[in-house]
Amino acid sequence: MKARHELEKVFADIHDHQDMASFFEEIFTPKEIKDLELRWELLKELHAGQPQRSIAARHQISLCKITRGSRILKKPGSVTKRLLDRYYGPREG
């Protein structure tokens, strides 16, 4: 079994929040966790309808990172969009 497939299965099998938090701390470096947190923040802000340029300025990052997130949210059947809708409500408009 390939490592990526194994990791996907492991993540899917973790149902306890504390176990997931511990697993994150064990397998990711602090920088990797910070990068994941930033990616999630960008996606949340895009989902909320904030302009890409203001997101880029606020986080001092390139528009390329934000454009990727925008494409993810526009993709038909996006799991990320479905999760954001579930946790933060569907975006109107």
Sequence and secondary structure as in RCSB ss.txt:
>XXXX:A:sequence
MKARHELEKVFADIHDHQDMASFFEEIFTPKEIKDLELRWELLKELHAGQPQRSIAARHQISLCKITRGSRILKK
PGSVTKRLLDRYYGPREG
>XXXX:A:secstr
  HHHHHHHHHHH   HHHHHHHHHHHS HHHHHHHHHHHHHHHHHHTT  HHHHHHHHT  HHHHHHHHHHHHS
TT HHHHHHHHHH     
